[in-house]
C-alpha cells in the first residue's frame, strides 16, 4: 500500500490555494494515488469517537454498545444498514493496529464533504484528502466554520463507533489515523461474516500469528493475495485458505463471504 503523507514538521505553508497544507505535528491532507495492490487510497485523517449509544445513524442503524462502524461527512459513501458496500480500513498512526469497518453514518461536522473524491461535492477549492473541517479548524478555511456556519473546534474527518474506537484500535483519546477508502480499490473483495461480531486480523495465515486488529461484520475487505495456512472452521465452513487484506493483515476465508471456495486472488 503506497501512502503519500507529505512532510511532517514545524513548517507552516501560509498560502492555501488548491494545494495541501503543512502544519505542526500532522498533515492536513495530501492526496495519495491508488495503491499498487488495489486496495484504495489512504489519507491521514483526525478521528473522533461517535458514542451516541441508543441513537440511530443516517442509514437507520440503532447504535449499540461497543458497535463497529464509522461515519464519513457525505452520504455519497453511506452503506445501507447491515451492508458494507462502502467500507474503510482505519489504522492507528502510531502502531500497526487496524480495523476494517462499514460506513453507516454521516459526519462529523459536514454532510456533503466527500473529501476522498476527485470531484468534491463541497469545498472544491480544497485538495483531495483534506476534510473541510480540518481546513477550517487548522487553517481558517470558510472563516473557521463548517459548511453549516458552526465554528469548528477540532479537525475531525471521520467518526468511529465505540467498538471501533476502543476495541479495534485501542484508542483512549481522539487521534490521527490512516484511512483507506476501500471501495476505490480494484481488488476483488470479500464480505466479513462474523455473526454480528468481529473477525480477528492476524499478521500471518494462522491463529498463532500476532493479533493486529479486527474486521467488523459486513465490512468488505480487499482480497489482495492468498496463502494456505492453518485450517479454520468458521461461519462459511472449514478451510486452510487465508487472504492478505492489508499490509501484514490476514484473515481466514472461513469467515468471508466470497461466493467461491476457490482462491480469488493470486498467491502471495
VEXPA-50610 format. One record per residue (C-alpha): x, y, z; residue number from 0. Coordinates in Angstrom, 1 decimal. Example, Ala and Ser with C-alpha at 12.3 -4.5 7.8 and 13.67 -1.06 7.14 Angstrom:
VEXPA-50610
+--------+--------+--------+-----+
:      x :      y :      z :   n :
+--------+--------+--------+-----+
:   12.3 :   -4.5 :    7.8 :   0 :
:   13.7 :   -1.1 :    7.1 :   1 :
+--------+--------+--------+-----+
This chain:
VEXPA-50610
+--------+--------+--------+-----+
:      x :      y :      z :   n :
+--------+--------+--------+-----+
:    0.0 :    0.0 :    0.0 :   0 :
:    1.5 :    3.3 :   -1.1 :   1 :
:    0.6 :    6.3 :    1.0 :   2 :
:    1.9 :    9.9 :    0.4 :   3 :
:    1.5 :   11.9 :    3.6 :   4 :
:    3.8 :   14.8 :    2.8 :   5 :
:    6.4 :   16.3 :    5.3 :   6 :
:    5.5 :   16.3 :    9.0 :   7 :
:    7.3 :   19.1 :   10.8 :   8 :
:    7.0 :   22.7 :   12.2 :   9 :
:    6.8 :   24.4 :    8.8 :  10 :
:    3.5 :   26.0 :    8.0 :  11 :
:    2.6 :   26.8 :    4.5 :  12 :
:    0.7 :   30.1 :    4.7 :  13 :
:   -0.6 :   30.1 :    1.2 :  14 :
:   -3.5 :   27.8 :    0.8 :  15 :
:   -4.7 :   27.7 :   -2.8 :  16 :
:   -5.5 :   24.3 :   -4.3 :  17 :
:   -2.5 :   22.5 :   -2.7 :  18 :
:   -2.1 :   20.5 :    0.5 :  19 :
:   -1.0 :   22.5 :    3.6 :  20 :
:    1.6 :   21.5 :    6.2 :  21 :
:    1.0 :   22.1 :    9.9 :  22 :
:    2.9 :   21.3 :   13.1 :  23 :
:    2.8 :   17.7 :   14.0 :  24 :
:    0.3 :   16.4 :   11.4 :  25 :
:   -0.6 :   16.5 :    7.8 :  26 :
:   -3.8 :   18.3 :    6.9 :  27 :
:   -4.3 :   16.4 :    3.7 :  28 :
:   -2.1 :   15.3 :    0.8 :  29 :
:   -3.6 :   13.2 :   -1.9 :  30 :
:   -2.5 :    9.6 :   -2.2 :  31 :
:   -2.7 :    7.8 :   -5.5 :  32 :
:   -4.4 :    4.4 :   -5.9 :  33 :
:   -2.4 :    1.7 :   -4.1 :  34 :
:   -0.4 :   -0.6 :   -6.2 :  35 :
:   -2.1 :   -3.7 :   -4.8 :  36 :
:   -5.6 :   -2.4 :   -5.4 :  37 :
:   -7.0 :   -1.5 :   -2.0 :  38 :
:   -7.8 :    2.1 :   -2.5 :  39 :
:   -6.3 :    5.5 :   -1.5 :  40 :
:   -5.1 :    6.3 :    2.0 :  41 :
:   -5.2 :    9.7 :    3.8 :  42 :
:   -4.2 :   10.7 :    7.3 :  43 :
:   -7.4 :   12.0 :    9.0 :  44 :
:   -8.2 :   13.1 :   12.5 :  45 :
:  -10.7 :   10.7 :   14.2 :  46 :
:  -13.2 :   11.3 :   16.9 :  47 :
:  -15.4 :    8.9 :   19.0 :  48 :
:  -19.0 :    9.0 :   17.9 :  49 :
:  -20.7 :    7.4 :   21.0 :  50 :
:  -24.5 :    8.1 :   20.8 :  51 :
:  -25.4 :    4.6 :   22.0 :  52 :
:  -29.1 :    4.1 :   21.5 :  53 :
:  -29.4 :    6.7 :   18.8 :  54 :
:  -29.9 :    5.9 :   15.1 :  55 :
:  -27.4 :    6.5 :   12.3 :  56 :
:  -28.1 :    8.1 :    9.0 :  57 :
:  -28.9 :    4.7 :    7.5 :  58 :
:  -31.3 :    3.8 :   10.3 :  59 :
:  -28.9 :    1.6 :   12.3 :  60 :
:  -29.6 :    1.7 :   16.1 :  61 :
:  -26.2 :    2.2 :   17.7 :  62 :
:  -25.3 :   -0.4 :   20.3 :  63 :
:  -22.6 :   -0.5 :   23.0 :  64 :
:  -19.1 :   -1.3 :   21.5 :  65 :
:  -20.6 :   -1.0 :   18.0 :  66 :
:  -18.3 :   -1.3 :   14.9 :  67 :
:  -18.8 :    1.2 :   12.1 :  68 :
:  -17.6 :    4.6 :   11.0 :  69 :
:  -19.1 :    7.9 :    9.9 :  70 :
:  -17.9 :   10.0 :    6.9 :  71 :
:  -19.2 :   13.5 :    6.2 :  72 :
:  -21.1 :   12.7 :    3.0 :  73 :
:  -24.0 :   10.5 :    2.0 :  74 :
:  -22.1 :    9.6 :   -1.2 :  75 :
:  -20.3 :    6.9 :    0.8 :  76 :
:  -23.1 :    5.7 :    3.1 :  77 :
:  -23.8 :    2.0 :    3.2 :  78 :
:  -27.3 :    0.5 :    3.9 :  79 :
:  -27.8 :   -0.9 :    7.4 :  80 :
:  -26.3 :   -4.4 :    7.5 :  81 :
:  -24.2 :   -3.8 :    4.4 :  82 :
:  -20.6 :   -2.8 :    3.8 :  83 :
:  -20.6 :   -1.6 :    0.2 :  84 :
:  -18.7 :    1.4 :    1.5 :  85 :
:  -16.0 :    0.2 :    3.9 :  86 :
:  -12.8 :    1.6 :    5.2 :  87 :
:   -9.5 :    0.4 :    6.7 :  88 :
:   -8.7 :    2.6 :    9.7 :  89 :
:   -5.2 :    2.2 :   11.2 :  90 :
:   -3.5 :    4.0 :   14.1 :  91 :
:   -0.8 :    6.4 :   13.1 :  92 :
:    1.4 :    5.2 :   16.0 :  93 :
:    1.1 :    1.4 :   15.6 :  94 :
:    0.2 :   -1.4 :   13.3 :  95 :
:   -3.3 :   -1.8 :   14.8 :  96 :
:   -6.2 :   -1.5 :   12.2 :  97 :
:   -9.9 :   -2.1 :   11.9 :  98 :
:  -12.0 :   -2.7 :    8.8 :  99 :
:  -15.5 :   -1.3 :    9.2 : 100 :
:  -18.5 :   -0.3 :    7.2 : 101 :
:  -19.6 :    3.4 :    6.7 : 102 :
:  -23.0 :    3.6 :    8.5 : 103 :
:  -23.3 :    7.2 :    9.5 : 104 :
:  -22.8 :   10.7 :    8.1 : 105 :
:  -20.5 :   13.1 :    9.9 : 106 :
:  -18.6 :   14.7 :   11.7 : 107 :
:  -19.3 :   18.4 :   11.1 : 108 :
:  -20.4 :   18.2 :    7.5 : 109 :
:  -22.8 :   16.1 :    5.4 : 110 :
:  -21.7 :   16.9 :    1.8 : 111 :
:  -17.9 :   16.8 :    2.2 : 112 :
:  -16.7 :   13.8 :    0.1 : 113 :
:  -13.1 :   14.9 :    0.6 : 114 :
:  -11.9 :   11.5 :   -0.7 : 115 :
:  -13.3 :   12.2 :   -4.2 : 116 :
:  -11.5 :   13.8 :   -7.1 : 117 :
:  -14.8 :   15.7 :   -7.9 : 118 :
:  -15.8 :   17.0 :   -4.5 : 119 :
:  -19.4 :   17.9 :   -3.9 : 120 :
:  -18.4 :   20.6 :   -1.4 : 121 :
:  -15.3 :   22.8 :   -0.8 : 122 :
:  -13.9 :   22.2 :   -4.3 : 123 :
:  -11.1 :   24.6 :   -3.5 : 124 :
:   -9.5 :   22.1 :   -1.1 : 125 :
:   -7.2 :   19.3 :   -2.2 : 126 :
:   -8.4 :   15.8 :   -2.3 : 127 :
:   -7.9 :   14.1 :    1.1 : 128 :
:   -8.4 :   17.3 :    3.2 : 129 :
:  -11.7 :   17.3 :    5.1 : 130 :
:  -13.3 :   20.8 :    5.1 : 131 :
:  -13.5 :   20.7 :    8.9 : 132 :
:   -9.7 :   20.1 :    9.1 : 133 :
:   -9.0 :   23.0 :    6.9 : 134 :
:  -11.5 :   25.2 :    8.9 : 135 :
:  -10.0 :   24.2 :   12.2 : 136 :
:   -6.3 :   24.5 :   11.3 : 137 :
:   -6.2 :   27.0 :    8.5 : 138 :
:   -9.3 :   29.2 :    8.9 : 139 :
:  -11.0 :   27.9 :    5.7 : 140 :
:  -14.5 :   29.3 :    5.4 : 141 :
:  -13.8 :   31.6 :    8.3 : 142 :
:  -13.0 :   28.7 :   10.6 : 143 :
:  -16.6 :   27.4 :   10.2 : 144 :
:  -18.1 :   24.2 :    8.8 : 145 :
:  -20.5 :   24.2 :    5.9 : 146 :
:  -23.4 :   24.9 :    8.3 : 147 :
:  -21.7 :   28.0 :    9.7 : 148 :
:  -20.7 :   26.5 :   13.0 : 149 :
:  -17.3 :   27.2 :   14.5 : 150 :
:  -15.1 :   24.1 :   14.0 : 151 :
:  -13.4 :   23.1 :   17.3 : 152 :
:  -11.5 :   20.0 :   16.0 : 153 :
:  -10.2 :   18.9 :   12.6 : 154 :
:  -12.2 :   15.6 :   12.5 : 155 :
:  -12.9 :   14.0 :    9.2 : 156 :
:  -14.1 :   10.6 :   10.5 : 157 :
:  -16.1 :    9.4 :   13.5 : 158 :
:  -15.5 :    6.0 :   15.0 : 159 :
:  -18.2 :    3.9 :   16.8 : 160 :
:  -17.2 :    2.9 :   20.3 : 161 :
:  -16.2 :   -0.7 :   19.5 : 162 :
:  -14.0 :    0.5 :   16.6 : 163 :
:  -12.5 :    3.3 :   18.7 : 164 :
:  -11.9 :    1.3 :   21.9 : 165 :
:  -11.6 :   -2.4 :   20.9 : 166 :
:  -10.5 :   -2.4 :   17.3 : 167 :
:   -7.9 :    0.4 :   17.5 : 168 :
:   -7.4 :    0.6 :   21.3 : 169 :
:   -7.8 :    4.4 :   21.3 : 170 :
:   -8.3 :    6.3 :   24.6 : 171 :
:   -8.4 :    9.8 :   23.0 : 172 :
:   -9.1 :   11.3 :   19.6 : 173 :
:   -6.2 :   10.8 :   17.3 : 174 :
:   -4.8 :   11.0 :   13.8 : 175 :
:   -5.4 :    7.7 :   11.8 : 176 :
:   -4.7 :    6.5 :    8.4 : 177 :
:   -7.9 :    5.8 :    6.5 : 178 :
:   -8.1 :    3.7 :    3.3 : 179 :
:  -11.2 :    4.1 :    1.2 : 180 :
:  -11.6 :    0.5 :    0.2 : 181 :
:  -14.3 :    1.0 :   -2.4 : 182 :
:  -11.8 :    2.9 :   -4.5 : 183 :
:   -9.6 :   -0.1 :   -5.0 : 184 :
:   -9.5 :   -2.5 :   -7.9 : 185 :
:   -9.1 :   -5.8 :   -5.9 : 186 :
:  -11.8 :   -8.3 :   -5.6 : 187 :
:  -13.5 :   -8.2 :   -2.2 : 188 :
:  -15.0 :  -10.5 :    0.4 : 189 :
:  -17.7 :   -9.7 :    3.0 : 190 :
:  -16.9 :  -10.4 :    6.6 : 191 :
:  -19.4 :  -12.9 :    8.0 : 192 :
:  -18.8 :  -12.7 :   11.8 : 193 :
:  -22.4 :  -13.2 :   13.0 : 194 :
:  -22.6 :   -9.6 :   14.3 : 195 :
:  -19.2 :   -9.7 :   15.9 : 196 :
:  -15.7 :   -9.0 :   14.6 : 197 :
:  -13.1 :  -11.2 :   12.8 : 198 :
:   -9.6 :  -11.2 :   14.2 : 199 :
:   -6.9 :   -9.8 :   11.9 : 200 :
:   -3.6 :  -11.6 :   12.2 : 201 :
:    0.0 :  -10.9 :   10.9 : 202 :
:    0.0 :  -14.1 :    9.0 : 203 :
:   -2.1 :  -17.1 :    7.8 : 204 :
:   -2.9 :  -18.7 :   11.2 : 205 :
:   -4.1 :  -18.1 :   14.7 : 206 :
:   -0.6 :  -18.4 :   16.0 : 207 :
:    0.3 :  -15.2 :   14.3 : 208 :
:    0.0 :  -11.9 :   16.2 : 209 :
:   -3.3 :  -10.1 :   16.5 : 210 :
:   -3.3 :   -6.7 :   14.9 : 211 :
:   -6.9 :   -5.6 :   14.8 : 212 :
:  -10.4 :   -6.6 :   13.7 : 213 :
:  -12.7 :   -6.7 :   10.7 : 214 :
:  -16.3 :   -5.8 :   11.5 : 215 :
:  -19.2 :   -7.9 :   10.4 : 216 :
:  -20.5 :   -6.9 :    6.9 : 217 :
:  -17.3 :   -5.0 :    6.1 : 218 :
:  -16.0 :   -5.5 :    2.6 : 219 :
:  -12.3 :   -6.3 :    2.6 : 220 :
:   -9.9 :   -6.4 :   -0.3 : 221 :
:   -8.6 :   -9.8 :   -1.3 : 222 :
:   -5.0 :   -8.8 :   -2.2 : 223 :
:   -3.4 :  -12.2 :   -2.3 : 224 :
:   -3.8 :  -15.6 :   -0.7 : 225 :
:   -1.8 :  -18.3 :    1.1 : 226 :
:   -2.6 :  -21.8 :    2.6 : 227 :
:   -2.2 :  -21.8 :    6.3 : 228 :
:   -3.9 :  -23.1 :    9.4 : 229 :
:   -7.2 :  -24.9 :    8.9 : 230 :
:  -10.0 :  -23.0 :   10.5 : 231 :
:  -13.8 :  -23.7 :   10.9 : 232 :
:  -16.0 :  -20.6 :   10.8 : 233 :
:  -19.3 :  -19.2 :    9.6 : 234 :
:  -18.5 :  -20.2 :    6.0 : 235 :
:  -17.2 :  -23.6 :    6.6 : 236 :
:  -13.7 :  -25.2 :    7.1 : 237 :
:  -10.7 :  -24.2 :    5.1 : 238 :
:   -7.0 :  -23.5 :    5.2 : 239 :
:   -7.3 :  -20.6 :    2.8 : 240 :
:   -6.2 :  -17.2 :    4.1 : 241 :
:   -6.3 :  -13.8 :    2.5 : 242 :
:   -4.0 :  -10.8 :    3.0 : 243 :
:   -6.3 :   -7.8 :    3.2 : 244 :
:   -3.7 :   -5.1 :    4.0 : 245 :
:    0.0 :   -4.8 :    4.9 : 246 :
:    0.7 :   -7.7 :    7.3 : 247 :
:   -3.1 :   -8.1 :    7.7 : 248 :
:   -4.6 :  -11.6 :    7.2 : 249 :
:   -8.0 :  -13.1 :    7.8 : 250 :
:   -9.3 :  -16.7 :    7.3 : 251 :
:  -11.6 :  -17.4 :    4.3 : 252 :
:  -13.7 :  -19.4 :    6.8 : 253 :
:  -15.3 :  -16.1 :    7.8 : 254 :
:  -15.6 :  -14.5 :    4.4 : 255 :
:  -18.5 :  -14.5 :    2.0 : 256 :
:  -16.8 :  -14.5 :   -1.4 : 257 :
:  -19.2 :  -16.6 :   -3.4 : 258 :
:  -16.5 :  -19.1 :   -4.1 : 259 :
:  -14.5 :  -21.8 :   -2.2 : 260 :
:  -11.6 :  -21.1 :   -4.5 : 261 :
:   -8.8 :  -18.5 :   -4.1 : 262 :
:  -10.0 :  -15.3 :   -5.7 : 263 :
:   -6.6 :  -13.5 :   -5.5 : 264 :
:   -3.1 :  -14.5 :   -6.7 : 265 :
:   -0.7 :  -16.3 :   -4.3 : 266 :
:    1.3 :  -14.1 :   -2.0 : 267 :
+--------+--------+--------+-----+
